[in-house]
């Protein structure tokens, strides 16, 4: 399916033009892929994350843009609805997401609230029977084309840190919402926006969960997002290794393919070994999710290992391919550009190390 609807030349074209492959959503829906994450009581296939992880990896192998699009529906959309939303919200949005009509976008980061998400300043103030949202979000992926943005707001100004945060479902075209597209070096088909909220009106029915419990809602779904990202990144890392290995078999210097020289052969072996280790850790995370185990540490570990592996193998791949990899027509340069985001996107690896330390009884207490 992916080769037919997003062939390699189309991947390069869309990357150059920053043109997201949103047409894939209906293809995913028609194949029933979104139903894999739903419990059987909601008409799904039993919340099977081991299968989902394999699908996310294969999408990442072919084109990370496809995997990230898929993950926005599954991780930020469907899992948020399943774990935290009201029956009314489920009835309104589950069918639309499952049919491939659109995605959800998580609007959390602010100019002064990235890793320290508890420092966010966007406010929701209740006046009469309405909530009015004022503030600004930045680097919000997929916002303009989303069915709804999941917007984190400080709904109780007397609370500090992670307390007093509420989540609201906000239409991207609501009155008072303004968006500016942000140019990026990589991940050009995952469009990111600077978003302003000027007296944007929402109601109690638009709140996810209970007032002031937004961080608890996020923590119910973060490990799904980290599993999805790690799986996609492992796929991209494998594609980078295969690209470098193929080049090494065909590129002849000093009368031999460069892959026959031990220094490059050993480098490629190390690259493949690192990808295999990241894959095993990610699959273990998917298994733990299926078994409903505590995944906080494992999700952080999988995200760290997968993203650091992608950074290292694409750096090595660029060195092995040299000018051939540096060409704008090369897949390697796209893998390399895209890779740089993931070690700080969706929770910086340094903060995730803090989370793991906290779970070990070390370091400082934090909510991420």
LINVENDA-V568723 format. One record per backbone hydrogen bond with DSSP energy under -0.5 kcal/mol. CO is the residue of the C=O (numbers start at 0). NH is the residue of the N-H. If there is no record, write none. Layout:
co->CO nh->NH
co->CO nh->NH
This chain:
co->0 nh->4
co->1 nh->5
co->6 nh->9
co->6 nh->10
co->7 nh->11
co->8 nh->12
co->9 nh->13
co->10 nh->14
co->11 nh->15
co->12 nh->16
co->13 nh->17
co->13 nh->18
co->17 nh->19
co->19 nh->21
co->20 nh->23
co->21 nh->24
co->22 nh->26
co->23 nh->27
co->24 nh->28
co->25 nh->29
co->26 nh->30
co->27 nh->32
co->28 nh->31
co->31 nh->34
co->32 nh->35
co->33 nh->36
co->34 nh->37
co->34 nh->44
co->35 nh->47
co->37 nh->45
co->37 nh->46
co->38 nh->41
co->38 nh->43
co->39 nh->42
co->46 nh->48
co->47 nh->51
co->48 nh->52
co->49 nh->53
co->50 nh->54
co->51 nh->55
co->52 nh->56
co->53 nh->57
co->54 nh->58
co->55 nh->59
co->56 nh->60
co->57 nh->61
co->58 nh->62
co->62 nh->65
co->62 nh->66
co->63 nh->67
co->64 nh->68
co->65 nh->69
co->66 nh->70
co->67 nh->71
co->68 nh->72
co->69 nh->73
co->70 nh->74
co->70 nh->75
co->71 nh->76
co->71 nh->103
co->72 nh->77
co->73 nh->78
co->76 nh->80
co->77 nh->81
co->78 nh->82
co->79 nh->83
co->79 nh->84
co->80 nh->84
co->83 nh->208
co->85 nh->89
co->86 nh->90
co->87 nh->91
co->88 nh->92
co->89 nh->93
co->92 nh->96
co->93 nh->97
co->94 nh->98
co->95 nh->100
co->95 nh->101
co->96 nh->99
co->102 nh->146
co->102 nh->147
co->104 nh->106
co->104 nh->149
co->105 nh->107
co->106 nh->151
co->108 nh->137
co->109 nh->112
co->112 nh->109
co->114 nh->116
co->115 nh->118
co->116 nh->119
co->121 nh->153
co->122 nh->124
co->122 nh->133
co->124 nh->126
co->124 nh->131
co->126 nh->129
co->129 nh->126
co->130 nh->132
co->130 nh->201
co->131 nh->124
co->132 nh->199
co->133 nh->122
co->134 nh->196
co->136 nh->194
co->138 nh->140
co->139 nh->142
co->139 nh->192
co->142 nh->145
co->147 nh->104
co->148 nh->150
co->148 nh->169
co->149 nh->106
co->149 nh->151
co->150 nh->152
co->150 nh->167
co->152 nh->154
co->152 nh->165
co->153 nh->123
co->155 nh->158
co->159 nh->162
co->161 nh->164
co->163 nh->154
co->163 nh->155
co->164 nh->213
co->165 nh->152
co->166 nh->207
co->167 nh->150
co->167 nh->169
co->169 nh->148
co->170 nh->173
co->173 nh->176
co->175 nh->197
co->177 nh->195
co->179 nh->193
co->181 nh->191
co->186 nh->189
co->188 nh->190
co->190 nh->141
co->191 nh->181
co->192 nh->139
co->192 nh->194
co->193 nh->179
co->194 nh->136
co->195 nh->177
co->195 nh->197
co->196 nh->134
co->196 nh->198
co->199 nh->132
co->201 nh->130
co->202 nh->205
co->203 nh->206
co->205 nh->168
co->206 nh->208
co->207 nh->166
co->209 nh->212
co->211 nh->163
co->211 nh->164
co->212 nh->216
co->213 nh->217
co->214 nh->218
co->215 nh->219
co->216 nh->219
co->216 nh->220
co->217 nh->220
co->217 nh->221
co->220 nh->223
co->220 nh->224
co->221 nh->225
co->222 nh->226
co->223 nh->227
co->224 nh->228
co->225 nh->229
co->226 nh->230
co->227 nh->231
co->228 nh->232
co->229 nh->233
co->230 nh->234
co->231 nh->235
co->232 nh->236
co->233 nh->237
co->234 nh->238
co->235 nh->239
co->236 nh->240
co->237 nh->241
co->238 nh->242
co->239 nh->243
co->240 nh->244
co->241 nh->245
co->242 nh->246
co->243 nh->247
co->244 nh->248
co->245 nh->249
co->246 nh->250
co->247 nh->258
co->249 nh->251
co->250 nh->257
co->252 nh->255
co->255 nh->252
co->256 nh->259
co->257 nh->260
co->260 nh->263
co->260 nh->264
co->261 nh->265
co->262 nh->266
co->263 nh->267
co->264 nh->268
co->265 nh->269
co->266 nh->270
co->267 nh->271
co->268 nh->272
co->269 nh->273
co->270 nh->274
co->271 nh->275
co->272 nh->276
co->273 nh->277
co->274 nh->278
co->275 nh->279
co->276 nh->280
co->277 nh->281
co->278 nh->282
co->279 nh->283
co->280 nh->284
co->281 nh->285
co->282 nh->286
co->283 nh->287
co->284 nh->288
co->285 nh->289
co->286 nh->290
co->287 nh->292
co->288 nh->291
co->292 nh->294
co->294 nh->298
co->295 nh->299
co->296 nh->300
co->297 nh->301
co->298 nh->302
co->299 nh->303
co->300 nh->304
co->301 nh->305
co->302 nh->306
co->303 nh->307
co->304 nh->308
co->305 nh->309
co->306 nh->310
co->307 nh->311
co->308 nh->312
co->309 nh->313
co->310 nh->314
co->311 nh->315
co->312 nh->316
co->313 nh->317
co->314 nh->318
co->315 nh->319
co->316 nh->320
co->317 nh->321
co->320 nh->323
co->321 nh->324
co->321 nh->325
co->322 nh->326
co->324 nh->332
co->326 nh->329
co->329 nh->333
co->330 nh->334
co->331 nh->335
co->332 nh->336
co->333 nh->337
co->334 nh->338
co->335 nh->339
co->336 nh->339
co->337 nh->340
co->337 nh->341
co->338 nh->341
co->338 nh->342
co->340 nh->343
co->340 nh->344
co->342 nh->348
co->343 nh->346
co->347 nh->351
co->348 nh->352
co->349 nh->353
co->350 nh->354
co->351 nh->355
co->352 nh->356
co->353 nh->357
co->354 nh->358
co->355 nh->359
co->356 nh->359
co->356 nh->361
co->357 nh->360
co->365 nh->367
